[in-house]
Amino acid sequence: MKKSLAIINDDVALQNRILDVIYVIAILQLLMTVLAGMPIYLLPMAILLGIAQTSILFMFVYIFFVLPVKYIMKKTEQPEVDSE
């Protein structure tokens, strides 16, 4: 039971990190929009594009790096032996 709770906590921590990165991307898009001299009304579009690019990147990383590692860890996990 504790192991499954740890996995859930890891997933929540990962989601929080992803949200933090999305916030940073939005702030960077704001700075790039202002520095590039784009009209400020294009800012929502720039933020959405930055979040979309980041989401695609995270999806790629999760599918090709995180899931295989989780699969390998599960396959190589040693069963616990109760010593009495």
N, CA, C and O atoms as CSV, one atom per row, in Angstrom:
chain,resi,resn,atom,element,x,y,z
A,1,MET,N,N,0.831,-1.197,0.000
A,1,MET,CA,C,0.000,0.000,0.000
A,1,MET,C,C,0.876,1.262,0.000
A,1,MET,O,O,0.592,2.224,-0.714
A,2,LYS,N,N,1.946,1.245,0.811
A,2,LYS,CA,C,2.802,2.428,0.876
A,2,LYS,C,C,3.505,2.674,-0.456
A,2,LYS,O,O,3.738,3.819,-0.843
A,3,LYS,N,N,3.841,1.585,-1.153
A,3,LYS,CA,C,4.533,1.742,-2.427
A,3,LYS,C,C,3.632,2.438,-3.443
A,3,LYS,O,O,4.092,3.295,-4.197
A,4,SER,N,N,2.324,2.066,-3.465
A,4,SER,CA,C,1.417,2.703,-4.415
A,4,SER,C,C,1.213,4.180,-4.065
A,4,SER,O,O,1.080,5.011,-4.963
A,5,LEU,N,N,1.187,4.511,-2.784
A,5,LEU,CA,C,1.071,5.911,-2.393
A,5,LEU,C,C,2.299,6.701,-2.829
A,5,LEU,O,O,2.183,7.862,-3.222
A,6,ALA,N,N,3.470,6.080,-2.762
A,6,ALA,CA,C,4.694,6.754,-3.198
A,6,ALA,C,C,4.638,7.028,-4.698
A,6,ALA,O,O,5.072,8.087,-5.151
A,7,ILE,N,N,4.108,6.084,-5.467
A,7,ILE,CA,C,3.994,6.286,-6.915
A,7,ILE,C,C,3.043,7.441,-7.202
A,7,ILE,O,O,3.311,8.278,-8.064
A,8,ILE,N,N,1.920,7.482,-6.467
A,8,ILE,CA,C,0.964,8.580,-6.662
A,8,ILE,C,C,1.621,9.911,-6.316
A,8,ILE,O,O,1.446,10.893,-7.038
A,9,ASN,N,N,2.374,9.953,-5.222
A,9,ASN,CA,C,3.052,11.194,-4.839
A,9,ASN,C,C,4.079,11.594,-5.883
A,9,ASN,O,O,4.237,12.784,-6.158
A,10,ASP,N,N,4.783,10.632,-6.475
A,10,ASP,CA,C,5.741,10.945,-7.532
A,10,ASP,C,C,5.026,11.546,-8.742
A,10,ASP,O,O,5.518,12.496,-9.351
A,11,ASP,N,N,3.859,10.987,-9.091
A,11,ASP,CA,C,3.112,11.519,-10.224
A,11,ASP,C,C,2.629,12.935,-9.949
A,11,ASP,O,O,2.653,13.779,-10.845
A,12,VAL,N,N,2.193,13.207,-8.725
A,12,VAL,CA,C,1.751,14.559,-8.371
A,12,VAL,C,C,2.943,15.519,-8.429
A,12,VAL,O,O,2.810,16.645,-8.907
A,13,ALA,N,N,4.088,15.081,-7.950
A,13,ALA,CA,C,5.286,15.926,-8.004
A,13,ALA,C,C,5.663,16.207,-9.457
A,13,ALA,O,O,6.057,17.324,-9.792
A,14,LEU,N,N,5.544,15.200,-10.316
A,14,LEU,CA,C,5.850,15.388,-11.736
A,14,LEU,C,C,4.883,16.387,-12.357
A,14,LEU,O,O,5.291,17.252,-13.132
A,15,GLN,N,N,3.591,16.267,-12.016
A,15,GLN,CA,C,2.602,17.206,-12.550
A,15,GLN,C,C,2.907,18.628,-12.084
A,15,GLN,O,O,2.773,19.577,-12.857
A,16,ASN,N,N,3.314,18.777,-10.830
A,16,ASN,CA,C,3.645,20.109,-10.327
A,16,ASN,C,C,4.859,20.683,-11.042
A,16,ASN,O,O,4.901,21.877,-11.338
A,17,ARG,N,N,5.849,19.835,-11.323
A,17,ARG,CA,C,7.023,20.305,-12.057
A,17,ARG,C,C,6.639,20.725,-13.472
A,17,ARG,O,O,7.129,21.731,-13.983
A,18,ILE,N,N,5.754,19.942,-14.104
A,18,ILE,CA,C,5.316,20.280,-15.459
A,18,ILE,C,C,4.586,21.616,-15.451
A,18,ILE,O,O,4.796,22.447,-16.335
A,19,LEU,N,N,3.721,21.826,-14.447
A,19,LEU,CA,C,3.015,23.108,-14.354
A,19,LEU,C,C,3.994,24.252,-14.141
A,19,LEU,O,O,3.828,25.323,-14.725
A,20,ASP,N,N,5.009,24.042,-13.314
A,20,ASP,CA,C,6.014,25.083,-13.104
A,20,ASP,C,C,6.709,25.442,-14.411
A,20,ASP,O,O,6.936,26.618,-14.696
A,21,VAL,N,N,7.042,24.434,-15.198
A,21,VAL,CA,C,7.713,24.696,-16.476
A,21,VAL,C,C,6.774,25.433,-17.419
A,21,VAL,O,O,7.208,26.324,-18.149
A,22,ILE,N,N,5.486,25.071,-17.413
A,22,ILE,CA,C,4.529,25.769,-18.275
A,22,ILE,C,C,4.410,27.237,-17.859
A,22,ILE,O,O,4.315,28.115,-18.716
A,23,TYR,N,N,4.416,27.510,-16.553
A,23,TYR,CA,C,4.372,28.897,-16.091
A,23,TYR,C,C,5.622,29.652,-16.547
A,23,TYR,O,O,5.537,30.801,-16.979
A,24,VAL,N,N,6.764,29.006,-16.449
A,24,VAL,CA,C,8.006,29.653,-16.885
A,24,VAL,C,C,7.957,29.928,-18.384
A,24,VAL,O,O,8.383,30.990,-18.837
A,25,ILE,N,N,7.438,28.971,-19.154
A,25,ILE,CA,C,7.309,29.178,-20.606
A,25,ILE,C,C,6.396,30.364,-20.893
A,25,ILE,O,O,6.686,31.174,-21.774
A,26,ALA,N,N,5.286,30.469,-20.148
A,26,ALA,CA,C,4.368,31.590,-20.369
A,26,ALA,C,C,5.061,32.920,-20.078
A,26,ALA,O,O,4.886,33.883,-20.826
A,27,ILE,N,N,5.841,32.984,-19.006
A,27,ILE,CA,C,6.555,34.221,-18.669
A,27,ILE,C,C,7.602,34.539,-19.736
A,27,ILE,O,O,7.758,35.692,-20.137
A,28,LEU,N,N,8.324,33.499,-20.198
A,28,LEU,CA,C,9.324,33.730,-21.246
A,28,LEU,C,C,8.662,34.199,-22.543
A,28,LEU,O,O,9.203,35.055,-23.243
A,29,GLN,N,N,7.485,33.636,-22.864
A,29,GLN,CA,C,6.768,34.072,-24.064
A,29,GLN,C,C,6.363,35.543,-23.925
A,29,GLN,O,O,6.417,36.295,-24.898
A,30,LEU,N,N,5.961,35.951,-22.724
A,30,LEU,CA,C,5.621,37.361,-22.480
A,30,LEU,C,C,6.836,38.242,-22.741
A,30,LEU,O,O,6.734,39.258,-23.428
A,31,LEU,N,N,7.991,37.852,-22.193
A,31,LEU,CA,C,9.206,38.644,-22.399
A,31,LEU,C,C,9.600,38.687,-23.871
A,31,LEU,O,O,9.984,39.736,-24.388
A,32,MET,N,N,9.503,37.537,-24.543
A,32,MET,CA,C,9.891,37.502,-25.955
A,32,MET,C,C,8.939,38.346,-26.800
A,32,MET,O,O,9.352,39.001,-27.757
A,33,THR,N,N,7.643,38.318,-26.423
A,33,THR,CA,C,6.670,39.116,-27.163
A,33,THR,C,C,6.984,40.606,-27.016
A,33,THR,O,O,6.961,41.355,-27.992
A,34,VAL,N,N,7.277,41.021,-25.786
A,34,VAL,CA,C,7.570,42.439,-25.535
A,34,VAL,C,C,8.887,42.835,-26.214
A,34,VAL,O,O,8.971,43.890,-26.842
A,35,LEU,N,N,9.917,41.984,-26.086
A,35,LEU,CA,C,11.223,42.323,-26.657
A,35,LEU,C,C,11.206,42.304,-28.182
A,35,LEU,O,O,11.949,43.052,-28.817
A,36,ALA,N,N,10.366,41.456,-28.775
A,36,ALA,CA,C,10.315,41.387,-30.234
A,36,ALA,C,C,9.468,42.514,-30.821
A,36,ALA,O,O,9.440,42.712,-32.035
A,37,GLY,N,N,8.773,43.256,-29.941
A,37,GLY,CA,C,7.960,44.361,-30.431
A,37,GLY,C,C,6.643,43.916,-31.037
A,37,GLY,O,O,6.008,44.658,-31.786
A,38,MET,N,N,6.232,42.678,-30.701
A,38,MET,CA,C,4.935,42.207,-31.203
A,38,MET,C,C,3.819,42.970,-30.496
A,38,MET,O,O,3.989,43.412,-29.360
A,39,PRO,N,N,2.689,43.122,-31.160
A,39,PRO,CA,C,1.552,43.752,-30.472
A,39,PRO,C,C,1.137,42.894,-29.274
A,39,PRO,O,O,1.160,41.665,-29.345
A,40,ILE,N,N,0.764,43.540,-28.193
A,40,ILE,CA,C,0.478,42.828,-26.951
A,40,ILE,C,C,-0.767,41.948,-27.097
A,40,ILE,O,O,-0.929,40.987,-26.344
A,41,TYR,N,N,-1.657,42.263,-28.064
A,41,TYR,CA,C,-2.847,41.431,-28.233
A,41,TYR,C,C,-2.508,40.062,-28.821
A,41,TYR,O,O,-3.362,39.176,-28.837
A,42,LEU,N,N,-1.286,39.872,-29.300
A,42,LEU,CA,C,-0.863,38.555,-29.767
A,42,LEU,C,C,-0.268,37.708,-28.644
A,42,LEU,O,O,0.096,36.552,-28.859
A,43,LEU,N,N,-0.172,38.286,-27.447
A,43,LEU,CA,C,0.425,37.570,-26.326
A,43,LEU,C,C,-0.294,36.259,-25.990
A,43,LEU,O,O,0.382,35.249,-25.792
A,44,PRO,N,N,-1.641,36.223,-25.916
A,44,PRO,CA,C,-2.291,34.931,-25.610
A,44,PRO,C,C,-1.947,33.842,-26.618
A,44,PRO,O,O,-1.752,32.685,-26.245
A,45,MET,N,N,-1.874,34.208,-27.890
A,45,MET,CA,C,-1.514,33.231,-28.908
A,45,MET,C,C,-0.074,32.748,-28.697
A,45,MET,O,O,0.210,31.558,-28.836
A,46,ALA,N,N,0.827,33.666,-28.363
A,46,ALA,CA,C,2.225,33.290,-28.136
A,46,ALA,C,C,2.337,32.372,-26.926
A,46,ALA,O,O,3.105,31.410,-26.948
A,47,ILE,N,N,1.575,32.662,-25.863
A,47,ILE,CA,C,1.612,31.814,-24.667
A,47,ILE,C,C,1.058,30.430,-24.990
A,47,ILE,O,O,1.633,29.421,-24.582
A,48,LEU,N,N,-0.047,30.376,-25.715
A,48,LEU,CA,C,-0.635,29.073,-26.070
A,48,LEU,C,C,0.318,28.258,-26.938
A,48,LEU,O,O,0.437,27.046,-26.764
A,49,LEU,N,N,0.994,28.922,-27.870
A,49,LEU,CA,C,1.959,28.202,-28.703
A,49,LEU,C,C,3.132,27.686,-27.869
A,49,LEU,O,O,3.601,26.569,-28.088
A,50,GLY,N,N,3.602,28.478,-26.930
A,50,GLY,CA,C,4.697,28.033,-26.064
A,50,GLY,C,C,4.276,26.846,-25.209
A,50,GLY,O,O,5.042,25.897,-25.042
A,51,ILE,N,N,3.048,26.898,-24.661
A,51,ILE,CA,C,2.554,25.787,-23.850
A,51,ILE,C,C,2.360,24.547,-24.718
A,51,ILE,O,O,2.662,23.435,-24.283
A,52,ALA,N,N,1.861,24.725,-25.938
A,52,ALA,CA,C,1.668,23.578,-26.830
A,52,ALA,C,C,3.010,22.928,-27.169
A,52,ALA,O,O,3.127,21.703,-27.159
A,53,GLN,N,N,4.021,23.745,-27.468
A,53,GLN,CA,C,5.342,23.202,-27.769
A,53,GLN,C,C,5.903,22.454,-26.561
A,53,GLN,O,O,6.473,21.372,-26.702
A,54,THR,N,N,5.740,23.033,-25.383
A,54,THR,CA,C,6.244,22.398,-24.170
A,54,THR,C,C,5.496,21.106,-23.887
A,54,THR,O,O,6.102,20.108,-23.495
A,55,SER,N,N,4.170,21.118,-24.086
A,55,SER,CA,C,3.369,19.912,-23.839
A,55,SER,C,C,3.787,18.786,-24.772
A,55,SER,O,O,3.890,17.634,-24.350
A,56,ILE,N,N,4.026,19.108,-26.027
A,56,ILE,CA,C,4.465,18.082,-26.981
A,56,ILE,C,C,5.828,17.541,-26.571
A,56,ILE,O,O,6.072,16.337,-26.654
A,57,LEU,N,N,6.714,18.426,-26.130
A,57,LEU,CA,C,8.038,17.992,-25.683
A,57,LEU,C,C,7.925,17.062,-24.486
A,57,LEU,O,O,8.573,16.016,-24.446
A,58,PHE,N,N,7.088,17.446,-23.489
A,58,PHE,CA,C,6.928,16.603,-22.306
A,58,PHE,C,C,6.292,15.269,-22.660
A,58,PHE,O,O,6.662,14.235,-22.102
A,59,MET,N,N,5.324,15.285,-23.596
A,59,MET,CA,C,4.693,14.040,-24.007
A,59,MET,C,C,5.742,13.115,-24.635
A,59,MET,O,O,5.777,11.919,-24.343
A,60,PHE,N,N,6.588,13.671,-25.491
A,60,PHE,CA,C,7.652,12.900,-26.133
A,60,PHE,C,C,8.598,12.316,-25.083
A,60,PHE,O,O,8.931,11.132,-25.128
A,61,VAL,N,N,9.029,13.159,-24.136
A,61,VAL,CA,C,9.954,12.697,-23.096
A,61,VAL,C,C,9.289,11.621,-22.245
A,61,VAL,O,O,9.918,10.617,-21.912
A,62,TYR,N,N,8.014,11.825,-21.890
A,62,TYR,CA,C,7.323,10.859,-21.035
A,62,TYR,C,C,7.168,9.516,-21.747
A,62,TYR,O,O,7.410,8.469,-21.147
A,63,ILE,N,N,6.769,9.536,-23.012
A,63,ILE,CA,C,6.520,8.288,-23.743
A,63,ILE,C,C,7.815,7.534,-24.011
A,63,ILE,O,O,7.866,6.314,-23.855
A,64,PHE,N,N,8.866,8.250,-24.416
A,64,PHE,CA,C,10.076,7.564,-24.857
A,64,PHE,C,C,11.150,7.411,-23.785
A,64,PHE,O,O,12.099,6.651,-23.979
A,65,PHE,N,N,11.027,8.114,-22.655
A,65,PHE,CA,C,12.047,8.004,-21.616
A,65,PHE,C,C,11.481,7.550,-20.279
A,65,PHE,O,O,12.029,6.635,-19.665
A,66,VAL,N,N,10.400,8.165,-19.811
A,66,VAL,CA,C,9.883,7.854,-18.476
A,66,VAL,C,C,9.182,6.504,-18.456
A,66,VAL,O,O,9.450,5.684,-17.578
A,67,LEU,N,N,8.285,6.260,-19.414
A,67,LEU,CA,C,7.554,4.986,-19.421
A,67,LEU,C,C,8.478,3.777,-19.574
A,67,LEU,O,O,8.302,2.799,-18.847
A,68,PRO,N,N,9.457,3.798,-20.491
A,68,PRO,CA,C,10.362,2.640,-20.559
A,68,PRO,C,C,11.143,2.413,-19.268
A,68,PRO,O,O,11.369,1.268,-18.875
A,69,VAL,N,N,11.556,3.494,-18.606
A,69,VAL,CA,C,12.287,3.335,-17.350
A,69,VAL,C,C,11.380,2.718,-16.291
A,69,VAL,O,O,11.804,1.827,-15.554
A,70,LYS,N,N,10.122,3.190,-16.209
A,70,LYS,CA,C,9.180,2.609,-15.248
A,70,LYS,C,C,8.954,1.129,-15.566
A,70,LYS,O,O,8.885,0.304,-14.655
A,71,TYR,N,N,8.840,0.790,-16.847
A,71,TYR,CA,C,8.617,-0.596,-17.257
A,71,TYR,C,C,9.815,-1.464,-16.869
A,71,TYR,O,O,9.646,-2.562,-16.339
A,72,ILE,N,N,11.020,-0.968,-17.136
A,72,ILE,CA,C,12.228,-1.734,-16.802
A,72,ILE,C,C,12.348,-1.899,-15.292
A,72,ILE,O,O,12.703,-2.972,-14.805
A,73,MET,N,N,12.053,-0.835,-14.555
A,73,MET,CA,C,12.124,-0.922,-13.088
A,73,MET,C,C,11.122,-1.950,-12.565
A,73,MET,O,O,11.422,-2.694,-11.632
A,74,LYS,N,N,9.942,-1.990,-13.162
A,74,LYS,CA,C,8.934,-2.946,-12.706
A,74,LYS,C,C,9.365,-4.373,-13.052
A,74,LYS,O,O,9.151,-5.293,-12.262
A,75,LYS,N,N,9.971,-4.561,-14.228
A,75,LYS,CA,C,10.404,-5.901,-14.647
A,75,LYS,C,C,11.575,-6.405,-13.807
A,75,LYS,O,O,11.667,-7.599,-13.525
A,76,THR,N,N,12.460,-5.511,-13.412
A,76,THR,CA,C,13.644,-5.934,-12.664
A,76,THR,C,C,13.433,-5.891,-11.156
A,76,THR,O,O,14.352,-6.180,-10.389
A,77,GLU,N,N,12.230,-5.532,-10.731
A,77,GLU,CA,C,11.948,-5.434,-9.299
A,77,GLU,C,C,12.000,-6.828,-8.662
A,77,GLU,O,O,11.394,-7.779,-9.156
A,78,GLN,N,N,12.727,-6.918,-7.574
A,78,GLN,CA,C,12.850,-8.199,-6.870
A,78,GLN,C,C,11.650,-8.375,-5.937
A,78,GLN,O,O,11.277,-7.436,-5.234
A,79,PRO,N,N,11.050,-9.549,-5.921
A,79,PRO,CA,C,9.945,-9.768,-4.988
A,79,PRO,C,C,10.454,-9.753,-3.549
A,79,PRO,O,O,11.540,-10.246,-3.242
A,80,GLU,N,N,9.626,-9.169,-2.675
A,80,GLU,CA,C,10.024,-9.092,-1.269
A,80,GLU,C,C,9.853,-10.457,-0.620
A,80,GLU,O,O,8.837,-11.128,-0.800
A,81,VAL,N,N,10.870,-10.853,0.140
A,81,VAL,CA,C,10.834,-12.146,0.823
A,81,VAL,C,C,10.650,-11.876,2.306
A,81,VAL,O,O,11.424,-11.140,2.917
A,82,ASP,N,N,9.612,-12.482,2.878
A,82,ASP,CA,C,9.370,-12.335,4.320
A,82,ASP,C,C,10.258,-13.319,5.068
A,82,ASP,O,O,10.168,-14.532,4.874
A,83,SER,N,N,11.107,-12.781,5.916
A,83,SER,CA,C,11.961,-13.669,6.719
A,83,SER,C,C,11.347,-13.768,8.117
A,83,SER,O,O,11.211,-12.779,8.837
A,84,GLU,N,N,10.998,-14.955,8.455
A,84,GLU,CA,C,10.362,-15.176,9.764
A,84,GLU,C,C,11.245,-16.018,10.655
A,84,GLU,O,O,10.877,-16.307,11.794
